[in-house]
């Protein structure tokens, strides 16, 4: 059983799914990602609603018809399922608009750098809506992330992500 099998069982075309393995570059933020996914899903979702330019372009092409399968890096070559989100819409935000959002300021307090190091004048804010796709497996389903591990996003249809385990207890709570 792999991610694409699960998607097809629910009538979701893997060609319309981008798989993301979140691992924040900021070490302080990276440590709290599992807690955010479990206890502050609003902040976790805000964190993933902005992406680097290449992924942003792929998400723009799927807006209104695609999904992201969200994972958090677990151990080497493994990822823990957070949820499947519909990519509903997007809008560009300037630097000032980005930091005017209270959730982004809260994420900054947790270590997020935000716009740092970017030369573009705006970023897309994606409206990502959590679906009920295997929601009982959030924090419990672990998949094998295909190499190279540094590639933190993939097109689901072009990759095999076998389900390694479905744990009894969520990895996202204390």
C-alpha positions, 0 to 999 in steps of 0.5 A, a space after each residue: 500500500 502506498 500514498 497513490 493507492 490511498 488517493 485512488 481509493 478516495 477518487 483523487 487523481 495522484 496527478 493533481 497532488 503535490 506531496 510536501 515533506 515539511 522540515 523548517 530550515 529554522 531549527 527552533 521552528 522545526 522542533 515545534 512543527 509536530 506540536 503545531 500540526 497536532 495542537 495548533 493546526 491553524 498555525 501549521 496551515 499558515 506555515 504551509 500556505 507560503 512556499 518557495 517560488 518553484 513550488 509556488 508555481 506548481 501550486 498555482 497551476 493546481 489552484 482550484 483543482 489540486 491538493 497537497 499531501 502534507 507530511 513532516 520529516 520524521 527520521 531519515 527517509 521517512 515522513 509523518 502524514 499531517 493531512 490532505 489539503 485542497 488548494 482552493 485559491 491564492 493571492 499575492 501578498 507584499 512584505 508588509 501584508 505578510 507580516 500584518 497577519 497575526 499568525 505570521 507574527 506568532 510563527 516568527 516568535 516561534 523562529 520563522 524567518 518569513 521573507 528573509 533572503 528573497 528578492 521578489 516583492 510578493 509571495 502567494 498566500 494559498 487558501 489550503 483547506 484540510 479534507 477528511 482524507 484519512 484524517 484518523 491517520 494524521 500523526 500516525 501514518 508514516 511513509 517512506 520518502 523517496 531519495 533524495 531526501 533533500 527534495 522536500 516536495 514531489 509530484 505524487 504520481 511520479 513517486 512511490 511513497 509506501 506506507 511503512 506504518 500506521 501507529 496507534 498513537 499520534 507523533 504530534 502530541 507531547 
